[in-house]
Amino acid sequence: RPGKWRMTNVKRKMGAMRPRTEALLLVGVWCAVAALAVTLGILYPSPTQDTMCRYAVMAENFAAGNWFEAFHPRFCVLYPVLTGLTLKLTGMNSLFVCCAVAMVGWSLGVFPLFRIARNVFGSACAWFAVGLYVVCPQLIFWGFQGLREPWRVFALLMMVAGLFEPRERRGTAFLELLVGVMISVTLRVDAIAAAGLFILAYFAVERFSWRSWLVCLWGVLWVQPCCYLTYVWTGLWIPGPPFAPLFRSWLS
């Protein structure tokens, strides 16, 4: 009947608009959280000894073009690049820059966490999870300290989100894995092993399709800058100094 057809059509349109509304609302929440996080990170920084003696100094050297002092194989390449570029563009204090960059990484975590919770439990639980994430004191504390941990959490959430996407969103899962793996292998040496485990899990999920092989190749390519840094310092083409004793034991 015409009336029934019109009602069904309206319901379909409402159902189609709901994901867009959720996406716009989530972007609005992120903008508010990111603005508040960066402002608080600049006004009330609480840098640790690592931030003052390592990350801030490396950012200053990156902004000044002192490449040998800007990078170290223990700290990979992503965080010095992010903080150094931000310092170069803004001219702010290096401690404030480290805290602001860390808070941005913390705020970005709302996107993959929302997708994970929505895919597993539904929209209501997804918003509840985002609320808990925003008020989590440990994550906020890491951001105020200017550490790399918020970006590591974001990378882990992106890789988990890639594994929990439904089959009809394989393209989205593929992109989430690419971003998560890239951040992991260029951020921390210990995160390289975690990225490898997620790549193996993705092989199992995709049943060795071309996407899984491409993600593996993507991770191998992005780990090469860290291998180069380790080679300059130790003479070994490995992802980081912690792997040097193991590698030497294999050679002996």
Disulfide bonds with the S-S distance in Angstrom:
none
